[in-house]
Amino acid sequence: MKKSNKRGSVFTLLLKNYILLTLILLLFLTGLFIGLLQKMNGIVAGIEPSQILEYNEVLEQERFNDFPIKQILGIKGGILIVDDQYQPIYQNGKALPVTSFDKNDIACISEYSLAPEIISKEMITADGQRQVSISILEKHEGKDIFRIYILDKDNTILYQPGDLPMDTLTAKQVRLLSDSFTPEYSIKKHSFVTTDGKTYTMLLFGNPARPETAEALERSVYDFILLCLLVYCLIIFVFVIFLKKKISKPLKLLCSELNHLENGESQHTSYRGPKEFVEIFDSFHSLSERLHQSEQERQKLELGRQKMLADISHDLRTPISVIQGYSKALHDGVIPHKQQSQYLEIIEQKAGNLNELINTFYEYSKMEHPDYVLNLVSEDICNTLRDYVADRYAELELAGFSVKVDIPETHIMCGIDTAAFRRALDNIVNNCIKHNQKGTTFSVCLTPYEKQVCIILSDNGAGIPAELRDTIFAPFVVGEASRSNYGSGLGLSIAKKIIEAHNGNITLLERELADGTAFEITLPIV
């Protein structure tokens, strides 16, 4: 199976895409905003404070109603004209915040035509005194004229260029000088002389903007908002398409693999992407592998079941055929009287073999049941094994075997079901007797360890054929000699199940570790 590669998580994917979306939006919005500012600057750049000079003739002829207030000061702008005694003679435009100004007040107001730039800031001196600095930068005939005024906390003038006639300013005059009279209005002045020689001063309230300028700026803002919406919708659309592609790709791959799995095909596609999808693919591949292995095991079990039925049929059919044939011969009287006892003895022997086979099959099927458990009791494994060898010693000697025993004289307690454990040992010893010639040495060795004991049952006989070693504990595995002797092939399978029911293990040692045949049994110490 190809291992999928992780590249972050879905959260990381979404986060990256949202960050990318935000950056793209910010980039576009910044570009659009810069374009809007340039357009607005272009519009506002057309408004020059000096344009008021173009209307001097209107003012000199006292045609005050013809003065373009909205064009110069904006929709909310207004004018107040005072004479040389600073008395109001004309007022027009929106309601003005104040209509009374004296000579000193007007002296603090900057000239509109000089396009003043005014900066006001507070300062703290070295001795902790608060001072206010008002800087005014004006343009006169193409040159910059800079004026600065410094006031103390009582608005006393500490420094000025000499154009103000007073030494101390009122709060109103400070606001007029710093152009902070009201938040809504900027107040500037423009002096002119009429055709009949009268000197007037016009106070301009408002912001210098024309109505068409305001309309143009308003259109620019609307265009900017509309363009932002269009760009936003476009970017969102592209983002959704991109995200859909990112998410639909693994889903399509997974759907394709599910279809292949449904058709019985195994197709593992390598996927590299967010870790959540990678984990899904890995889990799916693992599930697919388990299903494939399960199917192989099912087929293997099915073949084993068929083989088991064939082996059982063979093992039962042979003695039954002998019993049936000999019984019919005796019944038909074809057997001479002198040989009848011999035939009856053979029938009895085959019946015994048949009974043994049936008991073995029953024992094996009982152990296969999931409810099969042993009655484990704490027993001295050394005494148990020593007693068993003593019980089988005479039989082994009669069979022409020599016996070697190496069991320590100590007490080692293990959980044992004595009857079942002896049955497992019987199956191993019986196989040794059945498959080896006289003169073979049978050895029993017990070695204690910290948490378990190791029992080795071995012989120096013919050994187990190489083709049977890997499947020696499988049911119905027998050599040719056993098959001819009607062996069931279940002895070692039963022995293995009994040992495992003791929480132990049984293995066939390799030829390099032992001559002949050697079984190693390990049991836990309690």
VOGU-3710 file (C-alpha; in Angstrom, 3 decimals, decimal comma):
1> mkksnkrgsv> 0,000/0,000/0,000  1,310/3,401/-0,906  1,540/5,657/2,082  -0,303/8,929/1,686  1,552/12,129/2,383  0,227/14,671/4,835  0,268/18,349/3,952  -1,307/20,186/6,867  -4,925/19,889/7,952  -8,263/21,022/6,534
11> ftlllknyil> -8,082/23,861/9,047  -4,667/24,792/7,636  -6,038/24,553/4,097  -8,965/26,835/4,949  -6,722/29,181/6,912  -4,220/29,439/4,055  -6,971/30,075/1,529  -8,683/32,656/3,719  -5,358/34,397/4,297  -4,728/34,285/0,545
21> ltlilllflt> -8,231/35,630/-0,072  -7,688/38,401/2,466  -4,317/39,353/0,986  -5,734/39,431/-2,547  -8,703/41,508/-1,372  -6,418/43,875/0,511  -4,178/44,151/-2,544  -7,088/44,938/-4,850  -8,744/47,275/-2,353  -5,450/49,059/-1,750
31> glfigllqkm> -4,980/49,502/-5,481  -8,546/50,722/-5,901  -8,231/53,052/-2,924  -4,991/54,492/-4,272  -6,738/55,019/-7,595  -9,639/56,722/-5,801  -7,267/58,980/-3,886  -5,475/59,925/-7,088  -8,794/60,701/-8,727  -9,937/62,735/-5,729
41> ngivagieps> -6,616/64,567/-5,647  -7,051/65,325/-9,308  -10,481/66,733/-8,601  -9,441/68,706/-5,559  -6,261/69,870/-7,264  -8,468/71,956/-9,539  -9,501/74,098/-6,555  -6,969/76,820/-5,955  -7,464/79,307/-3,115  -6,202/81,995/-5,471
51> qileynevle> -9,317/81,562/-7,595  -11,087/83,944/-5,231  -9,122/86,694/-6,943  -11,128/85,976/-10,069  -14,168/87,360/-8,268  -12,550/90,567/-7,044  -14,490/92,527/-9,668  -17,764/91,138/-8,283  -16,702/92,132/-4,785  -15,398/95,563/-5,838
61> qerfndfpik> -18,753/96,300/-7,493  -20,508/95,141/-4,298  -22,431/92,487/-6,178  -22,184/90,240/-3,164  -25,129/88,071/-4,192  -23,182/87,009/-7,287  -20,282/85,641/-5,256  -20,182/81,806/-5,825  -20,334/80,642/-2,202  -21,093/76,985/-2,954
71> qilgikggil> -18,480/76,762/-5,692  -15,711/78,046/-3,433  -16,817/77,120/0,091  -19,044/74,127/-0,457  -22,728/73,504/0,121  -22,564/74,373/3,825  -20,370/77,431/3,343  -21,213/81,075/3,994  -19,692/84,571/3,979  -19,765/87,544/6,326
81> ivddqyqpiy> -18,602/90,947/5,056  -17,591/93,662/7,547  -16,579/97,267/6,923  -13,486/99,063/8,123  -15,154/99,446/11,513  -15,667/95,669/11,582  -19,422/95,981/11,486  -21,338/93,362/9,473  -22,804/94,708/6,247  -23,625/91,491/4,424
91> qngkalpvts> -24,216/87,855/5,289  -25,143/84,943/3,031  -25,080/81,134/3,116  -25,830/78,730/5,923  -26,327/79,919/9,478  -22,924/81,062/10,732  -21,606/80,146/14,193  -20,863/83,788/15,047  -21,439/87,168/13,374  -19,483/89,494/15,669
101> fdkndiacis> -15,744/90,008/15,223  -13,519/92,853/16,372  -10,256/94,099/14,948  -8,092/91,784/17,021  -10,274/88,799/16,148  -9,928/89,431/12,440  -6,172/89,975/12,802  -5,912/86,359/13,983  -7,642/84,986/10,861  -5,425/83,843/7,967
111> eyslapeiis> -5,782/85,074/4,385  -7,759/82,654/2,220  -5,830/83,443/-0,964  -2,488/82,468/0,644  -3,587/78,834/1,120  -2,396/78,631/4,722  -1,351/75,353/6,320  -1,786/75,637/10,081  -0,313/73,281/12,704  -1,002/73,680/16,417
121> kemitadgqr> 0,688/71,645/19,127  1,398/71,761/22,846  4,897/71,820/24,314  6,323/71,302/27,812  9,365/73,408/28,687  12,352/72,218/30,696  10,861/73,747/33,855  7,531/72,001/33,253  5,582/74,941/31,839  2,927/74,278/29,194
131> qvsisilekh> 3,196/76,244/25,952  1,276/76,217/22,680  2,997/76,519/19,301  0,961/77,635/16,255  2,791/77,357/12,917  1,385/78,904/9,732  2,831/78,244/6,284  1,506/80,493/3,479  2,293/80,839/-0,196  2,821/84,376/-1,513
141> egkdifriyi> 3,821/84,914/-5,154  5,237/81,379/-5,348  7,259/81,692/-2,153  6,655/80,000/1,204  6,135/82,351/4,123  6,418/80,799/7,541  5,005/82,344/10,719  5,121/80,917/14,232  3,383/81,993/17,423  4,208/80,713/20,907
151> ldkdntilyq> 1,722/81,155/23,758  1,968/80,306/27,431  -0,743/78,662/29,506  -2,519/82,039/29,932  -2,483/82,644/26,143  0,116/85,372/26,538  2,138/85,737/23,353  5,739/84,773/24,082  6,813/84,987/20,484  5,285/86,261/17,215
161> pgdlpmdtlt> 6,450/87,722/13,895  4,915/91,089/14,849  1,664/91,095/12,896  -0,644/90,849/15,928  -1,335/94,109/17,825  -2,068/92,473/21,199  0,101/90,728/23,756  -2,496/88,297/25,068  -5,084/86,354/23,128  -8,570/85,413/24,147
171> akqvrllsds> -9,722/81,810/23,860  -11,731/82,841/20,779  -8,670/84,417/19,179  -6,556/81,318/19,867  -9,141/79,207/18,034  -9,216/81,695/15,140  -5,417/81,765/14,919  -5,151/77,957/14,956  -8,124/77,587/12,570  -10,008/75,475/15,133
181> ftpeysikkh> -12,936/77,825/15,736  -15,506/75,074/15,136  -15,191/71,436/14,019  -17,457/72,104/11,017  -16,038/75,348/9,662  -12,697/76,640/8,531  -12,653/80,462/8,810  -10,486/82,490/6,452  -10,527/86,188/5,426  -10,189/88,155/2,211
191> sfvttdgkty> -9,792/91,933/2,118  -10,810/94,045/-0,872  -11,555/97,684/-1,823  -14,733/98,659/-3,666  -14,840/100,959/-6,661  -15,926/103,817/-4,446  -12,914/103,357/-2,154  -14,516/101,447/0,710  -12,386/98,826/2,467  -14,181/95,599/3,337
201> tmllfgnpar> -13,103/92,304/4,803  -14,927/89,121/3,792  -14,896/86,214/6,250  -15,302/82,842/4,541  -16,884/80,028/6,561  -16,729/76,452/5,314  -14,497/74,086/3,348  -13,241/75,055/-0,096  -15,166/72,763/-2,367  -17,427/73,255/-5,334
211> petaealers> -20,751/71,433/-5,683  -19,551/69,793/-8,847  -16,469/68,734/-6,920  -18,618/67,179/-4,230  -20,692/65,437/-6,879  -17,552/64,171/-8,596  -16,165/62,918/-5,296  -19,502/61,303/-4,494  -19,522/59,575/-7,882  -15,961/58,439/-7,299
221> vydfillcll> -16,919/56,940/-3,942  -19,921/55,180/-5,498  -17,730/53,872/-8,325  -15,180/52,733/-5,773  -17,810/50,861/-3,730  -19,299/49,259/-6,855  -15,889/48,223/-8,128  -15,024/46,810/-4,695  -18,213/44,731/-4,727  -17,480/43,431/-8,218
231> vycliifvfv> -13,890/42,566/-7,329  -15,026/40,956/-4,070  -17,629/38,809/-5,864  -15,060/37,801/-8,485  -12,447/36,849/-5,890  -15,028/34,939/-3,817  -16,125/33,068/-6,951  -12,525/32,125/-7,801  -11,892/31,173/-4,168  -14,978/28,923/-4,028
241> iflkkkiskp> -13,994/27,210/-7,302  -10,450/26,689/-6,009  -11,666/25,360/-2,639  -14,215/23,101/-4,344  -11,448/21,636/-6,488  -9,253/21,087/-3,439  -11,994/19,257/-1,528  -13,671/17,408/-4,411  -10,398/15,841/-5,621  -9,893/13,541/-2,590
251> lkllcselnh> -13,624/12,761/-2,487  -13,571/11,668/-6,138  -10,483/9,532/-5,495  -12,138/7,948/-2,466  -15,350/7,310/-4,436  -13,292/5,691/-7,209  -11,541/3,395/-4,737  -14,896/2,470/-3,157  -16,210/1,507/-6,597  -13,114/-0,626/-7,238
261> lengesqhts> -13,511/-2,247/-3,823  -17,183/-2,945/-4,537  -16,156/-4,658/-7,787  -13,649/-6,808/-5,925  -10,651/-4,869/-7,203  -7,918/-3,510/-4,995  -6,608/-0,126/-6,123  -4,612/1,990/-3,705  -4,039/5,538/-4,900  -1,396/7,675/-3,251
271> yrgpkefvei> -2,897/10,938/-2,001  -1,040/13,987/-0,767  -3,074/16,683/0,925  -4,669/17,820/4,210  -4,001/15,402/7,050  -7,705/14,745/7,719  -8,168/13,468/4,161  -4,855/11,607/4,352  -6,035/9,880/7,540  -9,300/8,939/5,793
281> fdsfhslser> -7,327/7,465/2,875  -4,974/5,628/5,231  -7,918/4,242/7,221  -9,649/3,220/4,006  -6,503/1,540/2,683  -6,061/-0,237/6,024  -9,700/-1,365/5,926  -9,255/-2,513/2,329  -6,171/-4,506/3,313  -8,022/-6,101/6,229
291> lhqseqerqk> -10,969/-6,969/3,996  -8,582/-8,455/1,441  -6,809/-10,473/4,133  -10,164/-11,499/5,599  -11,305/-12,713/2,187  -8,072/-14,669/1,741  -8,478/-16,197/5,200  -12,101/-17,038/4,429  -11,056/-18,796/1,233  -8,278/-20,549/3,128
301> lelgrqkmla> -10,735/-21,655/5,821  -13,142/-22,843/3,149  -10,391/-24,909/1,544  -9,429/-26,204/4,986  -13,034/-27,113/5,729  -13,309/-29,009/2,453  -10,010/-30,780/3,144  -11,129/-31,568/6,688  -14,351/-33,143/5,423  -12,374/-35,157/2,873
311> dishdlrtpi> -9,877/-36,297/5,536  -12,621/-37,228/7,993  -14,416/-39,160/5,267  -11,194/-40,994/4,408  -10,313/-41,730/8,035  -13,785/-43,092/8,759  -14,350/-44,875/5,476  -11,284/-47,137/5,703  -12,053/-48,934/9,007  -15,774/-48,965/8,229
321> sviqgyskal> -15,058/-50,627/4,873  -12,916/-53,290/6,578  -15,569/-53,933/9,251  -18,345/-54,036/6,630  -16,386/-56,379/4,315  -15,297/-58,799/7,015  -18,770/-58,837/8,626  -20,398/-59,676/5,272  -17,820/-62,420/4,670  -18,550/-63,939/8,069
331> hdgviphkqq> -22,292/-63,609/7,504  -22,088/-65,290/4,094  -20,018/-68,158/5,552  -17,136/-67,713/3,132  -14,599/-67,579/5,980  -13,339/-70,953/7,187  -14,192/-71,761/10,776  -10,550/-71,781/11,829  -10,017/-68,185/10,542  -13,223/-66,674/11,922
341> sqyleiieqk> -11,627/-65,709/15,257  -8,820/-63,924/13,367  -11,379/-61,965/11,285  -13,358/-61,089/14,408  -10,162/-59,835/16,049  -9,498/-57,595/13,028  -13,091/-56,307/13,172  -12,629/-55,516/16,862  -9,324/-53,734/16,138  -10,880/-51,597/13,377
351> agnlnelint> -13,857/-50,806/15,604  -11,395/-49,674/18,290  -9,550/-47,512/15,756  -12,869/-46,074/14,623  -13,863/-45,309/18,212  -10,506/-43,618/18,815  -10,941/-41,481/15,700  -14,439/-40,441/16,741  -13,232/-39,565/20,252  -10,395/-37,520/18,764
361> fyeyskmehp> -12,790/-35,659/16,459  -15,075/-34,992/19,422  -12,182/-33,723/21,543  -11,008/-31,406/18,786  -14,498/-30,029/18,078  -14,993/-29,447/21,824  -11,784/-27,420/21,957  -12,892/-25,393/18,930  -15,953/-24,189/20,840  -15,533/-20,594/22,123
371> dyvlnlvsed> -16,785/-21,606/25,584  -14,038/-24,219/26,010  -12,014/-23,481/29,167  -9,720/-25,503/31,399  -9,865/-25,893/35,155  -6,449/-24,462/35,941  -5,112/-25,239/39,407  -1,800/-24,139/40,874  0,386/-27,255/40,669  4,079/-28,048/40,954
381> icntlrdyva> 5,056/-28,427/37,296  8,215/-30,355/38,228  6,281/-33,026/40,136  3,548/-33,161/37,478  6,070/-33,695/34,679  8,104/-36,153/36,765  4,972/-38,226/37,532  3,986/-38,268/33,870  7,407/-39,506/32,719  7,309/-42,200/35,399
391> dryaelelag> 3,892/-43,381/34,139  5,096/-43,627/30,529  8,589/-44,918/31,300  7,769/-48,627/31,089  5,844/-48,187/27,830  8,748/-46,316/26,244  11,224/-49,015/27,305  8,985/-51,764/25,914  8,899/-49,850/22,618  12,699/-49,965/22,559
401> fsvkvdipet> 13,254/-46,311/23,531  15,759/-45,003/26,040  14,640/-42,095/28,220  16,637/-39,107/29,484  15,120/-36,828/32,116  16,421/-33,446/33,300  13,921/-32,001/35,787  15,253/-29,858/38,662  14,516/-30,849/42,249  12,606/-27,677/43,071
411> himcgidtaa> 9,057/-26,459/43,410  7,740/-24,337/40,549  4,047/-23,510/40,589  2,072/-23,183/37,360  -1,640/-23,070/36,592  -2,371/-26,573/35,240  -5,367/-28,696/34,302  -3,617/-32,017/34,976  -5,828/-34,227/32,799  -5,683/-31,896/29,791
421> frraldnivn> -1,949/-31,288/30,215  -1,247/-35,041/30,294  -3,387/-35,406/27,142  -1,172/-32,881/25,357  1,975/-34,710/26,487  0,433/-38,049/25,432  -0,126/-36,787/21,902  3,523/-35,733/21,602  4,905/-38,946/23,129  2,577/-41,141/21,051
431> ncikhnqkgt> 3,785/-39,442/17,878  7,373/-40,077/18,954  6,684/-43,784/19,469  4,688/-44,106/16,256  7,179/-42,408/13,929  10,561/-43,599/15,277  12,451/-46,896/15,306  13,697/-48,848/18,299  16,860/-47,445/19,815  15,612/-43,856/19,678
441> tfsvcltpye> 16,317/-41,698/22,714  13,435/-39,659/24,107  14,453/-36,686/26,286  12,502/-34,503/28,733  14,105/-31,277/29,969  12,594/-28,545/32,186  14,352/-25,188/32,601  12,957/-22,504/34,926  13,216/-18,792/34,085  12,109/-15,659/35,915
451> kqvciilsdn> 8,476/-15,660/34,771  8,056/-18,949/32,934  9,274/-22,510/32,601  10,528/-24,082/29,392  9,851/-27,796/28,730  11,588/-29,475/25,795  10,350/-32,891/24,615  12,759/-34,231/22,005  14,046/-37,335/20,274  16,965/-38,158/18,016
461> gagipaelrd> 14,825/-40,056/15,554  13,870/-39,511/11,930  12,499/-36,034/12,465  9,612/-34,296/10,710  9,762/-33,851/6,914  10,564/-30,303/5,790  7,292/-29,992/3,857  5,293/-30,605/7,051  7,222/-28,435/9,521  5,336/-25,183/8,785
471> tifapfvvge> 1,901/-26,807/9,089  2,645/-29,429/11,716  0,110/-27,975/14,195  -2,644/-27,613/11,595  -5,532/-30,122/11,858  -5,408/-33,300/9,734  -1,715/-32,884/8,886  -0,208/-36,400/8,849  2,672/-38,191/7,243  2,168/-41,108/4,878
481> asrsnygsgl> 2,934/-43,624/7,647  0,261/-42,137/9,880  -2,273/-42,102/7,085  -1,688/-45,789/6,437  -2,026/-46,408/10,185  -5,281/-44,471/10,272  -3,884/-41,480/12,169  -6,305/-38,579/12,507  -3,724/-35,792/12,176  -5,324/-33,988/15,127
491> glsiakkiie> -2,901/-34,961/17,901  -0,565/-31,977/17,674  -3,468/-29,605/16,935  -5,127/-30,732/20,162  -1,817/-30,454/22,040  -1,344/-26,882/20,806  -4,867/-25,853/21,835  -4,390/-27,379/25,297  -1,054/-25,616/25,857  -2,472/-22,287/24,647
501> ahngnitlle> -5,453/-22,774/26,989  -2,807/-22,931/29,752  -1,688/-19,422/28,614  1,430/-21,059/27,249  2,944/-21,738/23,872  4,294/-24,737/21,955  6,702/-24,561/19,028  8,663/-26,961/16,864  12,359/-26,167/17,181  14,434/-25,764/14,038
511> reladgtafe> 16,687/-28,619/12,942  19,747/-26,449/13,624  18,742/-26,318/17,304  17,921/-30,016/17,764  18,499/-33,391/16,105  15,415/-35,373/15,202  12,310/-33,685/16,589  12,060/-31,236/19,501  8,982/-29,479/20,853  9,370/-26,514/23,197
521> itlpiv> 6,541/-25,793/25,649  6,532/-22,581/27,707  4,176/-22,052/30,660  3,826/-18,967/32,873  4,816/-19,241/36,537  2,104/-18,244/39,011
//
